[in-house]
């Protein structure tokens, strides 16, 4: 919700966030990742954390909450 309100200020694209949440949350019980996939997911999470910072604390909290899920 907060991400939708402040989308124009966010460094993270809402469409991409939705896709990432789907990939990380729903597929983990179906596919067991290989070491290469684990490394890719780790890089993705690092990228998300690096780009979640924002001067507006509500936007930053929303970004971190999305990553945490």
C-alpha positions in Angstrom: 0.0 0.0 0.0 2.7 2.5 1.0 4.7 1.6 -2.0 1.7 2.4 -4.3 1.3 5.8 -2.6 5.0 6.8 -2.9 5.7 4.9 -6.1 7.0 8.0 -8.0 9.5 8.5 -5.3 10.7 4.9 -4.9 13.9 3.6 -6.4 12.2 0.2 -6.9 9.8 -0.5 -9.7 6.5 -1.8 -8.4 6.0 -4.3 -11.2 9.5 -5.7 -10.6 8.8 -5.9 -6.9 5.6 -7.9 -7.5 7.5 -10.4 -9.7 10.3 -10.8 -7.3 7.9 -11.5 -4.4 6.2 -14.1 -6.5 9.5 -15.8 -7.5 11.0 -15.8 -4.0 7.9 -16.7 -2.0 5.8 -19.1 -4.0 8.4 -21.1 -5.9 10.7 -22.1 -3.1 8.6 -25.1 -2.2 8.4 -26.3 -5.8 11.9 -25.9 -7.1 15.0 -26.6 -5.0 17.6 -24.1 -6.1 21.1 -25.1 -7.3 24.2 -23.3 -6.1 24.1 -21.1 -9.1 20.5 -20.1 -8.4 21.3 -19.5 -4.8 24.0 -17.1 -5.8 21.7 -15.4 -8.2 19.1 -14.9 -5.5 21.7 -13.6 -3.2 22.8 -11.0 -5.8 19.2 -10.0 -6.3 18.7 -9.5 -2.6 21.9 -7.5 -2.4 20.7 -5.3 -5.2 17.3 -4.8 -3.6 18.9 -3.8 -0.3 21.2 -1.4 -2.0 18.3 0.3 -3.9 15.8 0.3 -1.1 17.2 3.4 0.7 15.2 6.5 0.4 15.2 9.9 2.2 11.4 9.4 2.9 11.3 7.0 5.9 7.9 5.7 4.9 9.1 4.7 1.5 12.2 3.1 2.9 10.2 1.2 5.4 7.8 0.0 2.7 10.7 -1.1 0.5 12.4 -3.0 3.3 9.1 -4.7 4.3 8.6 -5.9 0.7 12.1 -7.3 0.6 11.7 -9.0 4.0 8.5 -10.8 2.8 
